[in-house]
């Protein structure tokens, strides 16, 4: 074979090898990018799931605190003018109402962070986890409903509301959590929160909520 043809074949082979190397490099780059994206998404999902566990605990505790009776340090002082123009029972009703509304405002901030965290997880992994916390959300809603019912009783202008009024006592009995561990709403909310957390185990690389 003439030297000129050999040189042409060498050049052609060289170009072919360079083309193959370029294709292989691109292929490896694409595969590496996909792996990197999977790792990045995995870390993002783990972080979001971890945050949702934390926020679900915080909103559960806040919901139980929301139901507790008002304690003296939560009662705002009543001005002298207001004291002169209101009865003892009216002052009690105003104090109770203002204290619970202040609690609600604080609770709403915690609830907002929980809902935001839950939405982040839904965006990343779909509605499965979101639906997993739905029973818990309903029980949190029931907590809010009981507080609102109590406030409605307190602010019923059709009646003179007293701490000893039957409707007040009835609303309090539904609102206040039990001092024992058998409080039905607390138990249900705690169990539902745990069920929601179980839906996150895959993304937390765990087999149990206990560790």
C-alpha positions in Angstrom: 0.0 0.0 0.0 1.4 3.4 -1.0 2.6 5.6 1.9 0.1 8.3 0.8 -2.8 5.9 1.3 -1.5 4.8 4.7 -1.3 8.4 5.8 -4.9 8.9 4.7 -6.0 5.8 6.6 -4.1 6.9 9.7 -5.7 10.4 9.5 -9.1 8.9 8.9 -8.7 6.5 11.8 -7.5 9.3 14.0 -10.5 11.4 13.2 -12.8 8.4 13.8 -11.2 7.8 17.2 -11.6 11.4 18.1 -15.2 11.4 17.1 -15.9 8.2 19.1 -14.0 9.8 22.1 -16.2 12.9 21.8 -19.4 10.8 21.7 -18.2 8.8 24.7 -17.4 12.0 26.6 -20.8 13.4 25.9 -22.5 10.2 26.9 -20.5 10.1 30.2 -21.3 13.7 30.8 -25.0 13.1 30.3 -25.0 10.1 32.6 -23.0 12.1 35.2 -25.4 15.0 35.0 -28.3 12.6 35.5 -26.6 11.0 38.5 -25.8 14.5 39.9 -29.4 15.6 39.4 -30.7 12.5 41.2 -28.3 13.0 44.1 -29.3 16.7 44.2 -33.1 15.9 44.2 -32.5 13.1 46.8 -30.8 15.6 49.1 -33.6 18.1 48.6 -36.3 15.5 49.2 -34.5 14.3 52.4 -34.2 17.9 53.7 -37.8 18.7 52.9 -39.1 15.5 54.5 -36.9 16.1 57.6 -38.4 19.6 57.9 -41.9 18.4 57.6 -41.4 15.9 60.5 -40.1 18.8 62.6 -43.0 21.2 61.6 -45.6 18.5 62.2 -44.3 18.0 65.7 -44.3 21.8 66.3 -47.9 22.3 65.0 -49.1 19.3 67.1 -47.6 20.8 70.3 -49.0 24.3 69.4 -52.4 22.8 68.8 -52.4 21.2 72.2 -51.2 24.4 73.9 -54.0 26.3 72.1 -56.6 24.3 73.9 -55.3 24.8 77.4 -57.1 27.1 79.9 -55.8 30.7 80.0 -53.3 31.3 82.7 -52.9 34.6 84.6 -49.8 35.9 82.8 -51.7 35.8 79.5 -54.4 38.2 80.8 -53.8 41.8 79.7 -54.4 44.5 82.3 -57.8 46.4 81.8 -57.7 50.1 81.8 -59.3 52.0 84.7 -62.0 53.5 82.3 -62.9 50.0 81.0 -63.0 48.7 84.6 -65.5 51.4 85.5 -67.7 50.8 82.6 -67.8 46.9 82.7 -69.0 44.3 85.1 -66.8 41.6 86.5 -68.2 39.0 84.1 -67.7 41.3 81.1 -64.1 41.8 82.1 -63.6 38.1 82.4 -65.2 37.5 79.0 -63.0 40.2 77.4 -59.8 38.8 79.0 -60.6 35.3 77.9 -61.4 36.4 74.3 -58.3 38.5 73.9 -56.0 35.9 75.4 -57.3 33.2 73.0 -57.1 35.5 70.0 -53.5 36.2 70.8 -52.9 32.5 71.0 -54.6 32.0 67.7 -52.4 34.6 66.1 -49.3 32.8 67.3 -50.6 29.4 66.3 -51.4 30.6 62.8 -47.7 31.4 62.2 -46.7 27.9 63.2 -49.5 26.4 61.1 -48.3 28.5 58.1 -44.8 27.1 58.4 -46.2 23.6 58.6 -48.4 24.0 55.5 -45.5 25.5 53.6 -43.2 22.6 54.5 -46.0 20.1 53.5 -46.4 21.9 50.2 -42.6 21.7 49.5 -42.7 17.9 50.0 -45.8 17.7 47.7 -43.9 19.6 44.9 -41.0 17.2 45.2 -42.6 13.8 45.5 -46.3 14.2 44.7 -49.5 13.9 46.7 -48.8 10.7 48.5 -47.2 12.3 51.5 -49.6 15.2 51.3 -52.5 12.8 51.6 -50.7 10.9 54.4 -51.0 14.0 56.6 -54.6 14.7 55.7 -56.2 12.9 58.8 -53.8 14.9 61.0 -54.8 18.1 59.3 -58.5 17.4 59.9 -57.8 16.9 63.6 -55.8 20.2 63.8 -58.8 21.8 62.1 -61.0 20.3 64.9 -58.8 21.9 67.5 -59.3 25.3 65.8 -63.1 24.7 65.6 -63.3 24.0 69.3 -61.5 27.2 70.1 -63.8 29.2 67.8 -66.8 27.5 69.4 -65.6 28.7 72.8 -65.1 32.2 71.6 -68.6 32.2 70.0 -70.1 31.2 73.3 -68.1 33.9 75.1 -69.2 36.6 72.6 -72.9 35.7 72.6 -74.5 39.0 73.2 -77.9 37.4 73.7 -76.9 36.1 77.1 -74.9 37.2 80.2 -71.9 34.9 80.0 -70.3 33.7 83.3 -67.6 31.2 84.0 -70.3 29.1 85.6 -72.8 29.3 82.7 -73.7 25.8 81.4 -72.8 26.6 77.8 -69.4 27.9 78.9 -68.7 24.8 80.9 -69.8 22.6 78.0 -67.6 24.5 75.5 -64.6 24.3 78.0 -65.1 20.5 78.5 -64.7 20.0 74.7 -61.9 22.5 74.4 -59.6 21.8 77.3 -57.2 18.8 76.9 -57.3 16.2 79.7 -54.4 16.1 82.2 -54.2 12.4 81.6 -53.0 10.6 78.5 -56.4 9.5 77.4 -57.6 12.8 76.0 -59.4 11.6 72.8 -58.5 14.5 70.5 -54.9 14.6 71.6 -54.5 10.9 71.2 -56.1 10.9 67.7 -54.0 13.9 66.6 -50.8 12.3 67.9 -51.5 9.0 66.2 -52.5 10.7 62.9 -49.3 12.7 63.0 -47.3 9.5 63.4 -49.1 8.0 60.4 -48.2 11.0 58.4 -44.6 10.6 59.4 -44.6 7.0 58.3 -45.3 8.2 54.7 -42.0 10.0 54.9 -39.8 7.0 55.9 -38.7 6.2 52.4 -37.4 9.7 51.9 -35.8 9.8 55.3 -34.0 6.5 54.6 -35.5 4.9 57.7 -37.7 1.9 58.4 -39.4 3.2 61.5 -40.4 6.5 63.1 -38.6 5.3 66.2 -35.3 5.4 64.5 
